[in-house]
Amino acid sequence: MIKVQFKDGQQIIKKICNHCGCDISDLEIEDIMVKKPSDMRVYDKNGNEITRTELPKELTDCKCETCND
């Protein structure tokens, strides 16, 4: 699961375990960006076009090492 939090003017995005709720890793906006059908082109911070239309399974069904056992 993805957790987005706004704290002290900062945007914090984390990958969270769906089972126990622990933090797995920090994410960037590019990690969760999904392109909707349009003529607009969206790029990540490295200049690569973002073309995915849905989030990958590893971001929607996350398990930490403890819950993965």
mmCIF file as Biopython writes it, N, C-alpha, C and O atoms, coordinates in Angstrom:
data_model
#
loop_
_atom_site.group_PDB
_atom_site.id
_atom_site.type_symbol
_atom_site.label_atom_id
_atom_site.label_alt_id
_atom_site.label_comp_id
_atom_site.label_asym_id
_atom_site.label_entity_id
_atom_site.label_seq_id
_atom_site.pdbx_PDB_ins_code
_atom_site.Cartn_x
_atom_site.Cartn_y
_atom_site.Cartn_z
_atom_site.occupancy
_atom_site.B_iso_or_equiv
_atom_site.auth_seq_id
_atom_site.auth_asym_id
_atom_site.pdbx_PDB_model_num
ATOM 1   N N  . MET A ? 1  ? 0.857  -1.159  0.000   1.0 0.0 1  A 1 
ATOM 2   C CA . MET A ? 1  ? 0.000  0.000   0.000   1.0 0.0 1  A 1 
ATOM 3   C C  . MET A ? 1  ? 0.905  1.224   0.000   1.0 0.0 1  A 1 
ATOM 4   O O  . MET A ? 1  ? 2.069  1.152   0.394   1.0 0.0 1  A 1 
ATOM 5   N N  . ILE A ? 2  ? 0.370  2.317   -0.435  1.0 0.0 2  A 1 
ATOM 6   C CA . ILE A ? 2  ? 1.102  3.573   -0.479  1.0 0.0 2  A 1 
ATOM 7   C C  . ILE A ? 2  ? 0.487  4.537   0.523   1.0 0.0 2  A 1 
ATOM 8   O O  . ILE A ? 2  ? -0.734 4.657   0.618   1.0 0.0 2  A 1 
ATOM 9   N N  . LYS A ? 3  ? 1.338  5.214   1.262   1.0 0.0 3  A 1 
ATOM 10  C CA . LYS A ? 3  ? 0.884  6.207   2.235   1.0 0.0 3  A 1 
ATOM 11  C C  . LYS A ? 3  ? 1.459  7.568   1.834   1.0 0.0 3  A 1 
ATOM 12  O O  . LYS A ? 3  ? 2.673  7.727   1.700   1.0 0.0 3  A 1 
ATOM 13  N N  . VAL A ? 4  ? 0.577  8.537   1.647   1.0 0.0 4  A 1 
ATOM 14  C CA . VAL A ? 4  ? 0.997  9.896   1.321   1.0 0.0 4  A 1 
ATOM 15  C C  . VAL A ? 4  ? 0.675  10.775  2.526   1.0 0.0 4  A 1 
ATOM 16  O O  . VAL A ? 4  ? -0.439 10.752  3.049   1.0 0.0 4  A 1 
ATOM 17  N N  . GLN A ? 5  ? 1.659  11.543  2.953   1.0 0.0 5  A 1 
ATOM 18  C CA . GLN A ? 5  ? 1.501  12.384  4.135   1.0 0.0 5  A 1 
ATOM 19  C C  . GLN A ? 5  ? 2.085  13.763  3.833   1.0 0.0 5  A 1 
ATOM 20  O O  . GLN A ? 5  ? 3.104  13.881  3.152   1.0 0.0 5  A 1 
ATOM 21  N N  . PHE A ? 6  ? 1.441  14.785  4.337   1.0 0.0 6  A 1 
ATOM 22  C CA . PHE A ? 6  ? 1.947  16.151  4.212   1.0 0.0 6  A 1 
ATOM 23  C C  . PHE A ? 6  ? 2.309  16.634  5.612   1.0 0.0 6  A 1 
ATOM 24  O O  . PHE A ? 6  ? 1.460  16.693  6.502   1.0 0.0 6  A 1 
ATOM 25  N N  . LYS A ? 7  ? 3.586  16.980  5.793   1.0 0.0 7  A 1 
ATOM 26  C CA . LYS A ? 7  ? 4.069  17.357  7.121   1.0 0.0 7  A 1 
ATOM 27  C C  . LYS A ? 7  ? 5.063  18.502  6.980   1.0 0.0 7  A 1 
ATOM 28  O O  . LYS A ? 7  ? 6.058  18.383  6.265   1.0 0.0 7  A 1 
ATOM 29  N N  . ASP A ? 8  ? 4.794  19.602  7.657   1.0 0.0 8  A 1 
ATOM 30  C CA . ASP A ? 8  ? 5.693  20.766  7.634   1.0 0.0 8  A 1 
ATOM 31  C C  . ASP A ? 8  ? 5.992  21.230  6.215   1.0 0.0 8  A 1 
ATOM 32  O O  . ASP A ? 8  ? 7.126  21.590  5.899   1.0 0.0 8  A 1 
ATOM 33  N N  . GLY A ? 9  ? 4.966  21.222  5.358   1.0 0.0 9  A 1 
ATOM 34  C CA . GLY A ? 9  ? 5.136  21.675  3.983   1.0 0.0 9  A 1 
ATOM 35  C C  . GLY A ? 9  ? 5.828  20.670  3.080   1.0 0.0 9  A 1 
ATOM 36  O O  . GLY A ? 9  ? 6.115  20.977  1.923   1.0 0.0 9  A 1 
ATOM 37  N N  . GLN A ? 10 ? 6.101  19.484  3.584   1.0 0.0 10 A 1 
ATOM 38  C CA . GLN A ? 10 ? 6.764  18.441  2.797   1.0 0.0 10 A 1 
ATOM 39  C C  . GLN A ? 10 ? 5.775  17.340  2.443   1.0 0.0 10 A 1 
ATOM 40  O O  . GLN A ? 10 ? 4.891  17.013  3.234   1.0 0.0 10 A 1 
ATOM 41  N N  . GLN A ? 11 ? 5.925  16.783  1.273   1.0 0.0 11 A 1 
ATOM 42  C CA . GLN A ? 11 ? 5.140  15.619  0.858   1.0 0.0 11 A 1 
ATOM 43  C C  . GLN A ? 11 ? 5.977  14.378  1.113   1.0 0.0 11 A 1 
ATOM 44  O O  . GLN A ? 11 ? 7.098  14.272  0.615   1.0 0.0 11 A 1 
ATOM 45  N N  . ILE A ? 12 ? 5.444  13.439  1.883   1.0 0.0 12 A 1 
ATOM 46  C CA . ILE A ? 12 ? 6.155  12.205  2.210   1.0 0.0 12 A 1 
ATOM 47  C C  . ILE A ? 12 ? 5.356  11.040  1.634   1.0 0.0 12 A 1 
ATOM 48  O O  . ILE A ? 12 ? 4.168  10.890  1.918   1.0 0.0 12 A 1 
ATOM 49  N N  . ILE A ? 13 ? 6.014  10.224  0.831   1.0 0.0 13 A 1 
ATOM 50  C CA . ILE A ? 13 ? 5.365  9.072   0.212   1.0 0.0 13 A 1 
ATOM 51  C C  . ILE A ? 13 ? 6.134  7.832   0.648   1.0 0.0 13 A 1 
ATOM 52  O O  . ILE A ? 13 ? 7.354  7.764   0.503   1.0 0.0 13 A 1 
ATOM 53  N N  . LYS A ? 14 ? 5.403  6.844   1.189   1.0 0.0 14 A 1 
ATOM 54  C CA . LYS A ? 14 ? 6.044  5.628   1.674   1.0 0.0 14 A 1 
ATOM 55  C C  . LYS A ? 14 ? 5.315  4.396   1.173   1.0 0.0 14 A 1 
ATOM 56  O O  . LYS A ? 14 ? 4.104  4.407   0.955   1.0 0.0 14 A 1 
ATOM 57  N N  . LYS A ? 15 ? 6.088  3.335   0.998   1.0 0.0 15 A 1 
ATOM 58  C CA . LYS A ? 15 ? 5.536  2.013   0.715   1.0 0.0 15 A 1 
ATOM 59  C C  . LYS A ? 15 ? 5.332  1.352   2.069   1.0 0.0 15 A 1 
ATOM 60  O O  . LYS A ? 15 ? 6.275  1.228   2.852   1.0 0.0 15 A 1 
ATOM 61  N N  . ILE A ? 16 ? 4.099  0.926   2.350   1.0 0.0 16 A 1 
ATOM 62  C CA . ILE A ? 16 ? 3.718  0.396   3.651   1.0 0.0 16 A 1 
ATOM 63  C C  . ILE A ? 16 ? 3.254  -1.052  3.493   1.0 0.0 16 A 1 
ATOM 64  O O  . ILE A ? 16 ? 2.601  -1.386  2.504   1.0 0.0 16 A 1 
ATOM 65  N N  . CYS A ? 17 ? 3.581  -1.904  4.447   1.0 0.0 17 A 1 
ATOM 66  C CA . CYS A ? 17 ? 3.135  -3.293  4.431   1.0 0.0 17 A 1 
ATOM 67  C C  . CYS A ? 17 ? 1.613  -3.344  4.590   1.0 0.0 17 A 1 
ATOM 68  O O  . CYS A ? 17 ? 1.066  -2.744  5.516   1.0 0.0 17 A 1 
ATOM 69  N N  . ASN A ? 18 ? 0.941  -4.043  3.706   1.0 0.0 18 A 1 
ATOM 70  C CA . ASN A ? 18 ? -0.519 -4.182  3.765   1.0 0.0 18 A 1 
ATOM 71  C C  . ASN A ? 18 ? -0.966 -4.994  4.982   1.0 0.0 18 A 1 
ATOM 72  O O  . ASN A ? 18 ? -2.126 -4.902  5.385   1.0 0.0 18 A 1 
ATOM 73  N N  . HIS A ? 19 ? -0.071 -5.784  5.571   1.0 0.0 19 A 1 
ATOM 74  C CA . HIS A ? 19 ? -0.448 -6.706  6.633   1.0 0.0 19 A 1 
ATOM 75  C C  . HIS A ? 19 ? -0.187 -6.160  8.029   1.0 0.0 19 A 1 
ATOM 76  O O  . HIS A ? 19 ? -1.058 -6.246  8.895   1.0 0.0 19 A 1 
ATOM 77  N N  . CYS A ? 20 ? 0.998  -5.599  8.262   1.0 0.0 20 A 1 
ATOM 78  C CA . CYS A ? 20 ? 1.306  -5.107  9.618   1.0 0.0 20 A 1 
ATOM 79  C C  . CYS A ? 20 ? 1.404  -3.582  9.685   1.0 0.0 20 A 1 
ATOM 80  O O  . CYS A ? 20 ? 1.409  -3.015  10.777  1.0 0.0 20 A 1 
ATOM 81  N N  . GLY A ? 21 ? 1.483  -2.911  8.532   1.0 0.0 21 A 1 
ATOM 82  C CA . GLY A ? 21 ? 1.511  -1.448  8.499   1.0 0.0 21 A 1 
ATOM 83  C C  . GLY A ? 21 ? 2.872  -0.813  8.689   1.0 0.0 21 A 1 
ATOM 84  O O  . GLY A ? 21 ? 2.967  0.409   8.803   1.0 0.0 21 A 1 
ATOM 85  N N  . CYS A ? 22 ? 3.938  -1.616  8.725   1.0 0.0 22 A 1 
ATOM 86  C CA . CYS A ? 22 ? 5.271  -1.028  8.906   1.0 0.0 22 A 1 
ATOM 87  C C  . CYS A ? 22 ? 5.752  -0.366  7.611   1.0 0.0 22 A 1 
ATOM 88  O O  . CYS A ? 22 ? 5.297  -0.708  6.520   1.0 0.0 22 A 1 
ATOM 89  N N  . ASP A ? 23 ? 6.681  0.589   7.751   1.0 0.0 23 A 1 
ATOM 90  C CA . ASP A ? 23 ? 7.288  1.255   6.599   1.0 0.0 23 A 1 
ATOM 91  C C  . ASP A ? 23 ? 8.242  0.291   5.904   1.0 0.0 23 A 1 
ATOM 92  O O  . ASP A ? 23 ? 9.065  -0.352  6.555   1.0 0.0 23 A 1 
ATOM 93  N N  . ILE A ? 24 ? 8.128  0.192   4.575   1.0 0.0 24 A 1 
ATOM 94  C CA . ILE A ? 24 ? 9.040  -0.653  3.809   1.0 0.0 24 A 1 
ATOM 95  C C  . ILE A ? 24 ? 10.106 0.201   3.125   1.0 0.0 24 A 1 
ATOM 96  O O  . ILE A ? 24 ? 11.296 -0.104  3.202   1.0 0.0 24 A 1 
ATOM 97  N N  . SER A ? 25 ? 9.675  1.270   2.457   1.0 0.0 25 A 1 
ATOM 98  C CA . SER A ? 25 ? 10.646 2.137   1.787   1.0 0.0 25 A 1 
ATOM 99  C C  . SER A ? 25 ? 10.015 3.484   1.472   1.0 0.0 25 A 1 
ATOM 100 O O  . SER A ? 25 ? 8.792  3.623   1.430   1.0 0.0 25 A 1 
ATOM 101 N N  . ASP A ? 26 ? 10.877 4.475   1.251   1.0 0.0 26 A 1 
ATOM 102 C CA . ASP A ? 26 ? 10.431 5.792   0.819   1.0 0.0 26 A 1 
ATOM 103 C C  . ASP A ? 26 ? 10.253 5.768   -0.693  1.0 0.0 26 A 1 
ATOM 104 O O  . ASP A ? 26 ? 11.002 5.095   -1.400  1.0 0.0 26 A 1 
ATOM 105 N N  . LEU A ? 27 ? 9.259  6.502   -1.186  1.0 0.0 27 A 1 
ATOM 106 C CA . LEU A ? 27 ? 8.991  6.581   -2.611  1.0 0.0 27 A 1 
ATOM 107 C C  . LEU A ? 27 ? 9.030  8.031   -3.070  1.0 0.0 27 A 1 
ATOM 108 O O  . LEU A ? 27 ? 8.960  8.951   -2.255  1.0 0.0 27 A 1 
ATOM 109 N N  . GLU A ? 28 ? 9.140  8.226   -4.354  1.0 0.0 28 A 1 
ATOM 110 C CA . GLU A ? 28 ? 9.071  9.535   -4.986  1.0 0.0 28 A 1 
ATOM 111 C C  . GLU A ? 28 ? 7.778  9.603   -5.783  1.0 0.0 28 A 1 
ATOM 112 O O  . GLU A ? 28 ? 7.169  8.571   -6.065  1.0 0.0 28 A 1 
ATOM 113 N N  . ILE A ? 29 ? 7.361  10.785  -6.142  1.0 0.0 29 A 1 
ATOM 114 C CA . ILE A ? 29 ? 6.131  10.947  -6.913  1.0 0.0 29 A 1 
ATOM 115 C C  . ILE A ? 29 ? 6.191  10.157  -8.220  1.0 0.0 29 A 1 
ATOM 116 O O  . ILE A ? 29 ? 5.168  9.657   -8.688  1.0 0.0 29 A 1 
ATOM 117 N N  . GLU A ? 30 ? 7.375  10.042  -8.808  1.0 0.0 30 A 1 
ATOM 118 C CA . GLU A ? 30 ? 7.535  9.291   -10.052 1.0 0.0 30 A 1 
ATOM 119 C C  . GLU A ? 30 ? 7.213  7.808   -9.868  1.0 0.0 30 A 1 
ATOM 120 O O  . GLU A ? 30 ? 6.793  7.140   -10.813 1.0 0.0 30 A 1 
ATOM 121 N N  . ASP A ? 31 ? 7.411  7.289   -8.643  1.0 0.0 31 A 1 
ATOM 122 C CA . ASP A ? 31 ? 7.148  5.877   -8.373  1.0 0.0 31 A 1 
ATOM 123 C C  . ASP A ? 31 ? 5.665  5.547   -8.426  1.0 0.0 31 A 1 
ATOM 124 O O  . ASP A ? 31 ? 5.293  4.410   -8.715  1.0 0.0 31 A 1 
ATOM 125 N N  . ILE A ? 32 ? 4.814  6.533   -8.147  1.0 0.0 32 A 1 
ATOM 126 C CA . ILE A ? 32 ? 3.378  6.269   -8.075  1.0 0.0 32 A 1 
ATOM 127 C C  . ILE A ? 32 ? 2.571  6.958   -9.171  1.0 0.0 32 A 1 
ATOM 128 O O  . ILE A ? 32 ? 1.347  6.835   -9.216  1.0 0.0 32 A 1 
ATOM 129 N N  . MET A ? 33 ? 3.255  7.681   -10.051 1.0 0.0 33 A 1 
ATOM 130 C CA . MET A ? 33 ? 2.566  8.410   -11.122 1.0 0.0 33 A 1 
ATOM 131 C C  . MET A ? 33 ? 1.939  7.436   -12.104 1.0 0.0 33 A 1 
ATOM 132 O O  . MET A ? 33 ? 2.596  6.508   -12.576 1.0 0.0 33 A 1 
ATOM 133 N N  . VAL A ? 34 ? 0.674  7.650   -12.408 1.0 0.0 34 A 1 
ATOM 134 C CA . VAL A ? 34 ? -0.061 6.851   -13.376 1.0 0.0 34 A 1 
ATOM 135 C C  . VAL A ? 34 ? -0.614 7.801   -14.430 1.0 0.0 34 A 1 
ATOM 136 O O  . VAL A ? 34 ? -1.227 8.817   -14.106 1.0 0.0 34 A 1 
ATOM 137 N N  . LYS A ? 35 ? -0.391 7.460   -15.687 1.0 0.0 35 A 1 
ATOM 138 C CA . LYS A ? 35 ? -0.829 8.319   -16.783 1.0 0.0 35 A 1 
ATOM 139 C C  . LYS A ? 35 ? -2.242 7.935   -17.217 1.0 0.0 35 A 1 
ATOM 140 O O  . LYS A ? 35 ? -2.522 6.779   -17.532 1.0 0.0 35 A 1 
ATOM 141 N N  . LYS A ? 36 ? -3.101 8.909   -17.224 1.0 0.0 36 A 1 
ATOM 142 C CA . LYS A ? 36 ? -4.465 8.722   -17.725 1.0 0.0 36 A 1 
ATOM 143 C C  . LYS A ? 36 ? -4.460 8.945   -19.234 1.0 0.0 36 A 1 
ATOM 144 O O  . LYS A ? 36 ? -3.586 9.640   -19.751 1.0 0.0 36 A 1 
ATOM 145 N N  . PRO A ? 37 ? -5.421 8.366   -19.942 1.0 0.0 37 A 1 
ATOM 146 C CA . PRO A ? 37 ? -5.479 8.579   -21.391 1.0 0.0 37 A 1 
ATOM 147 C C  . PRO A ? 37 ? -5.610 10.072  -21.725 1.0 0.0 37 A 1 
ATOM 148 O O  . PRO A ? 37 ? -6.596 10.716  -21.368 1.0 0.0 37 A 1 
ATOM 149 N N  . SER A ? 38 ? -4.612 10.598  -22.405 1.0 0.0 38 A 1 
ATOM 150 C CA . SER A ? 38 ? -4.616 11.989  -22.855 1.0 0.0 38 A 1 
ATOM 151 C C  . SER A ? 38 ? -3.437 12.202  -23.785 1.0 0.0 38 A 1 
ATOM 152 O O  . SER A ? 38 ? -2.610 11.310  -23.972 1.0 0.0 38 A 1 
ATOM 153 N N  . ASP A ? 39 ? -3.367 13.383  -24.361 1.0 0.0 39 A 1 
ATOM 154 C CA . ASP A ? 39 ? -2.240 13.730  -25.222 1.0 0.0 39 A 1 
ATOM 155 C C  . ASP A ? 39 ? -1.066 14.280  -24.430 1.0 0.0 39 A 1 
ATOM 156 O O  . ASP A ? 39 ? 0.012  14.486  -24.987 1.0 0.0 39 A 1 
ATOM 157 N N  . MET A ? 40 ? -1.259 14.522  -23.135 1.0 0.0 40 A 1 
ATOM 158 C CA . MET A ? 40 ? -0.209 15.079  -22.292 1.0 0.0 40 A 1 
ATOM 159 C C  . MET A ? 40 ? 0.888  14.036  -22.041 1.0 0.0 40 A 1 
ATOM 160 O O  . MET A ? 40 ? 0.600  12.860  -21.813 1.0 0.0 40 A 1 
ATOM 161 N N  . ARG A ? 41 ? 2.116  14.473  -22.085 1.0 0.0 41 A 1 
ATOM 162 C CA . ARG A ? 41 ? 3.252  13.600  -21.789 1.0 0.0 41 A 1 
ATOM 163 C C  . ARG A ? 41 ? 3.766  13.933  -20.394 1.0 0.0 41 A 1 
ATOM 164 O O  . ARG A ? 41 ? 3.952  15.099  -20.045 1.0 0.0 41 A 1 
ATOM 165 N N  . VAL A ? 42 ? 3.990  12.893  -19.608 1.0 0.0 42 A 1 
ATOM 166 C CA . VAL A ? 42 ? 4.462  13.046  -18.229 1.0 0.0 42 A 1 
ATOM 167 C C  . VAL A ? 42 ? 5.824  12.383  -18.135 1.0 0.0 42 A 1 
ATOM 168 O O  . VAL A ? 42 ? 6.014  11.270  -18.626 1.0 0.0 42 A 1 
ATOM 169 N N  . TYR A ? 43 ? 6.788  13.075  -17.495 1.0 0.0 43 A 1 
ATOM 170 C CA . TYR A ? 43 ? 8.160  12.578  -17.404 1.0 0.0 43 A 1 
ATOM 171 C C  . TYR A ? 43 ? 8.600  12.460  -15.954 1.0 0.0 43 A 1 
ATOM 172 O O  . TYR A ? 43 ? 8.152  13.217  -15.093 1.0 0.0 43 A 1 
ATOM 173 N N  . ASP A ? 44 ? 9.484  11.499  -15.693 1.0 0.0 44 A 1 
ATOM 174 C CA . ASP A ? 44 ? 10.064 11.382  -14.360 1.0 0.0 44 A 1 
ATOM 175 C C  . ASP A ? 44 ? 11.260 12.324  -14.251 1.0 0.0 44 A 1 
ATOM 176 O O  . ASP A ? 44 ? 11.575 13.048  -15.195 1.0 0.0 44 A 1 
ATOM 177 N N  . LYS A ? 45 ? 11.922 12.311  -13.098 1.0 0.0 45 A 1 
ATOM 178 C CA . LYS A ? 45 ? 13.022 13.252  -12.873 1.0 0.0 45 A 1 
ATOM 179 C C  . LYS A ? 45 ? 14.243 12.975  -13.750 1.0 0.0 45 A 1 
ATOM 180 O O  . LYS A ? 45 ? 15.125 13.825  -13.864 1.0 0.0 45 A 1 
ATOM 181 N N  . ASN A ? 46 ? 14.302 11.802  -14.366 1.0 0.0 46 A 1 
ATOM 182 C CA . ASN A ? 46 ? 15.408 11.473  -15.263 1.0 0.0 46 A 1 
ATOM 183 C C  . ASN A ? 46 ? 15.079 11.744  -16.723 1.0 0.0 46 A 1 
ATOM 184 O O  . ASN A ? 46 ? 15.886 11.459  -17.608 1.0 0.0 46 A 1 
ATOM 185 N N  . GLY A ? 47 ? 13.889 12.296  -16.981 1.0 0.0 47 A 1 
ATOM 186 C CA . GLY A ? 47 ? 13.496 12.620  -18.342 1.0 0.0 47 A 1 
ATOM 187 C C  . GLY A ? 47 ? 12.833 11.486  -19.096 1.0 0.0 47 A 1 
ATOM 188 O O  . GLY A ? 47 ? 12.552 11.620  -20.287 1.0 0.0 47 A 1 
ATOM 189 N N  . ASN A ? 48 ? 12.577 10.363  -18.421 1.0 0.0 48 A 1 
ATOM 190 C CA . ASN A ? 48 ? 11.904 9.235   -19.057 1.0 0.0 48 A 1 
ATOM 191 C C  . ASN A ? 48 ? 10.397 9.444   -19.014 1.0 0.0 48 A 1 
ATOM 192 O O  . ASN A ? 48 ? 9.851  9.854   -17.989 1.0 0.0 48 A 1 
ATOM 193 N N  . GLU A ? 49 ? 9.732  9.165   -20.117 1.0 0.0 49 A 1 
ATOM 194 C CA . GLU A ? 49 ? 8.285  9.327   -20.163 1.0 0.0 49 A 1 
ATOM 195 C C  . GLU A ? 49 ? 7.607  8.254   -19.312 1.0 0.0 49 A 1 
ATOM 196 O O  . GLU A ? 49 ? 7.958  7.077   -19.388 1.0 0.0 49 A 1 
ATOM 197 N N  . ILE A ? 50 ? 6.643  8.667   -18.510 1.0 0.0 50 A 1 
ATOM 198 C CA . ILE A ? 50 ? 5.867  7.736   -17.695 1.0 0.0 50 A 1 
ATOM 199 C C  . ILE A ? 50 ? 4.684  7.284   -18.541 1.0 0.0 50 A 1 
ATOM 200 O O  . ILE A ? 50 ? 3.864  8.099   -18.962 1.0 0.0 50 A 1 
ATOM 201 N N  . THR A ? 51 ? 4.603  5.984   -18.786 1.0 0.0 51 A 1 
ATOM 202 C CA . THR A ? 51 ? 3.556  5.462   -19.661 1.0 0.0 51 A 1 
ATOM 203 C C  . THR A ? 51 ? 2.643  4.456   -18.958 1.0 0.0 51 A 1 
ATOM 204 O O  . THR A ? 51 ? 1.640  4.036   -19.536 1.0 0.0 51 A 1 
ATOM 205 N N  . ARG A ? 52 ? 2.965  4.065   -17.734 1.0 0.0 52 A 1 
ATOM 206 C CA . ARG A ? 52 ? 2.134  3.057   -17.065 1.0 0.0 52 A 1 
ATOM 207 C C  . ARG A ? 52 ? 0.737  3.610   -16.786 1.0 0.0 52 A 1 
ATOM 208 O O  . ARG A ? 52 ? 0.577  4.786   -16.461 1.0 0.0 52 A 1 
ATOM 209 N N  . THR A ? 53 ? -0.249 2.761   -16.915 1.0 0.0 53 A 1 
ATOM 210 C CA . THR A ? 53 ? -1.630 3.182   -16.719 1.0 0.0 53 A 1 
ATOM 211 C C  . THR A ? 53 ? -2.221 2.638   -15.423 1.0 0.0 53 A 1 
ATOM 212 O O  . THR A ? 53 ? -3.360 2.949   -15.076 1.0 0.0 53 A 1 
ATOM 213 N N  . GLU A ? 54 ? -1.444 1.827   -14.709 1.0 0.0 54 A 1 
ATOM 214 C CA . GLU A ? 54 ? -1.854 1.358   -13.389 1.0 0.0 54 A 1 
ATOM 215 C C  . GLU A ? 54 ? -0.610 1.054   -12.568 1.0 0.0 54 A 1 
ATOM 216 O O  . GLU A ? 54 ? 0.476  0.847   -13.109 1.0 0.0 54 A 1 
ATOM 217 N N  . LEU A ? 55 ? -0.788 1.031   -11.255 1.0 0.0 55 A 1 
ATOM 218 C CA . LEU A ? 55 ? 0.340  0.754   -10.380 1.0 0.0 55 A 1 
ATOM 219 C C  . LEU A ? 55 ? 0.734  -0.709  -10.456 1.0 0.0 55 A 1 
ATOM 220 O O  . LEU A ? 55 ? -0.125 -1.577  -10.610 1.0 0.0 55 A 1 
ATOM 221 N N  . PRO A ? 56 ? 2.033  -0.993  -10.350 1.0 0.0 56 A 1 
ATOM 222 C CA . PRO A ? 56 ? 2.471  -2.390  -10.344 1.0 0.0 56 A 1 
ATOM 223 C C  . PRO A ? 56 ? 2.019  -3.091  -9.063  1.0 0.0 56 A 1 
ATOM 224 O O  . PRO A ? 56 ? 1.800  -2.445  -8.039  1.0 0.0 56 A 1 
ATOM 225 N N  . LYS A ? 57 ? 1.882  -4.403  -9.126  1.0 0.0 57 A 1 
ATOM 226 C CA . LYS A ? 57 ? 1.416  -5.209  -8.002  1.0 0.0 57 A 1 
ATOM 227 C C  . LYS A ? 57 ? 2.274  -5.008  -6.753  1.0 0.0 57 A 1 
ATOM 228 O O  . LYS A ? 57 ? 1.754  -5.050  -5.638  1.0 0.0 57 A 1 
ATOM 229 N N  . GLU A ? 58 ? 3.585  -4.789  -6.924  1.0 0.0 58 A 1 
ATOM 230 C CA . GLU A ? 58 ? 4.459  -4.624  -5.745  1.0 0.0 58 A 1 
ATOM 231 C C  . GLU A ? 58 ? 4.173  -3.338  -4.979  1.0 0.0 58 A 1 
ATOM 232 O O  . GLU A ? 58 ? 4.666  -3.170  -3.863  1.0 0.0 58 A 1 
ATOM 233 N N  . LEU A ? 59 ? 3.390  -2.429  -5.548  1.0 0.0 59 A 1 
ATOM 234 C CA . LEU A ? 59 ? 2.983  -1.230  -4.812  1.0 0.0 59 A 1 
ATOM 235 C C  . LEU A ? 59 ? 1.554  -1.329  -4.283  1.0 0.0 59 A 1 
ATOM 236 O O  . LEU A ? 59 ? 1.185  -0.594  -3.366  1.0 0.0 59 A 1 
ATOM 237 N N  . THR A ? 60 ? 0.756  -2.215  -4.840  1.0 0.0 60 A 1 
ATOM 238 C CA . THR A ? 60 ? -0.621 -2.341  -4.372  1.0 0.0 60 A 1 
ATOM 239 C C  . THR A ? 60 ? -0.792 -3.466  -3.351  1.0 0.0 60 A 1 
ATOM 240 O O  . THR A ? 60 ? -1.707 -3.419  -2.529  1.0 0.0 60 A 1 
ATOM 241 N N  . ASP A ? 61 ? 0.075  -4.472  -3.396  1.0 0.0 61 A 1 
ATOM 242 C CA . ASP A ? 61 ? 0.034  -5.581  -2.448  1.0 0.0 61 A 1 
ATOM 243 C C  . ASP A ? 61 ? 1.421  -5.755  -1.854  1.0 0.0 61 A 1 
ATOM 244 O O  . ASP A ? 61 ? 2.191  -6.608  -2.296  1.0 0.0 61 A 1 
ATOM 245 N N  . CYS A ? 62 ? 1.740  -4.946  -0.849  1.0 0.0 62 A 1 
ATOM 246 C CA . CYS A ? 62 ? 3.088  -4.912  -0.279  1.0 0.0 62 A 1 
ATOM 247 C C  . CYS A ? 62 ? 3.177  -5.776  0.979   1.0 0.0 62 A 1 
ATOM 248 O O  . CYS A ? 62 ? 2.274  -5.776  1.816   1.0 0.0 62 A 1 
ATOM 249 N N  . LYS A ? 63 ? 4.278  -6.507  1.091   1.0 0.0 63 A 1 
ATOM 250 C CA . LYS A ? 63 ? 4.555  -7.270  2.311   1.0 0.0 63 A 1 
ATOM 251 C C  . LYS A ? 63 ? 5.991  -6.990  2.720   1.0 0.0 63 A 1 
ATOM 252 O O  . LYS A ? 63 ? 6.900  -6.988  1.890   1.0 0.0 63 A 1 
ATOM 253 N N  . CYS A ? 64 ? 6.183  -6.753  4.019   1.0 0.0 64 A 1 
ATOM 254 C CA . CYS A ? 64 ? 7.543  -6.582  4.543   1.0 0.0 64 A 1 
ATOM 255 C C  . CYS A ? 64 ? 8.194  -7.951  4.668   1.0 0.0 64 A 1 
ATOM 256 O O  . CYS A ? 64 ? 7.537  -8.968  4.440   1.0 0.0 64 A 1 
ATOM 257 N N  . GLU A ? 65 ? 9.465  -7.995  5.024   1.0 0.0 65 A 1 
ATOM 258 C CA . GLU A ? 65 ? 10.184 -9.261  5.147   1.0 0.0 65 A 1 
ATOM 259 C C  . GLU A ? 65 ? 9.568  -10.151 6.217   1.0 0.0 65 A 1 
ATOM 260 O O  . GLU A ? 65 ? 9.512  -11.369 6.048   1.0 0.0 65 A 1 
ATOM 261 N N  . THR A ? 66 ? 9.106  -9.563  7.314   1.0 0.0 66 A 1 
ATOM 262 C CA . THR A ? 66 ? 8.511  -10.348 8.401   1.0 0.0 66 A 1 
ATOM 263 C C  . THR A ? 66 ? 7.212  -11.014 7.951   1.0 0.0 66 A 1 
ATOM 264 O O  . THR A ? 66 ? 7.004  -12.198 8.213   1.0 0.0 66 A 1 
ATOM 265 N N  . CYS A ? 67 ? 6.340  -10.270 7.281   1.0 0.0 67 A 1 
ATOM 266 C CA . CYS A ? 67 ? 5.048  -10.803 6.834   1.0 0.0 67 A 1 
ATOM 267 C C  . CYS A ? 67 ? 5.181  -11.696 5.607   1.0 0.0 67 A 1 
ATOM 268 O O  . CYS A ? 67 ? 4.276  -12.475 5.307   1.0 0.0 67 A 1 
ATOM 269 N N  . ASN A ? 68 ? 6.291  -11.592 4.901   1.0 0.0 68 A 1 
ATOM 270 C CA . ASN A ? 68 ? 6.507  -12.372 3.685   1.0 0.0 68 A 1 
ATOM 271 C C  . ASN A ? 68 ? 6.891  -13.824 4.013   1.0 0.0 68 A 1 
ATOM 272 O O  . ASN A ? 68 ? 6.811  -14.706 3.158   1.0 0.0 68 A 1 
ATOM 273 N N  . ASP A ? 69 ? 7.309  -14.053 5.262   1.0 0.0 69 A 1 
ATOM 274 C CA . ASP A ? 69 ? 7.719  -15.427 5.658   1.0 0.0 69 A 1 
ATOM 275 C C  . ASP A ? 69 ? 6.540  -16.330 5.896   1.0 0.0 69 A 1 
ATOM 276 O O  . ASP A ? 69 ? 6.717  -17.501 6.231   1.0 0.0 69 A 1 
#
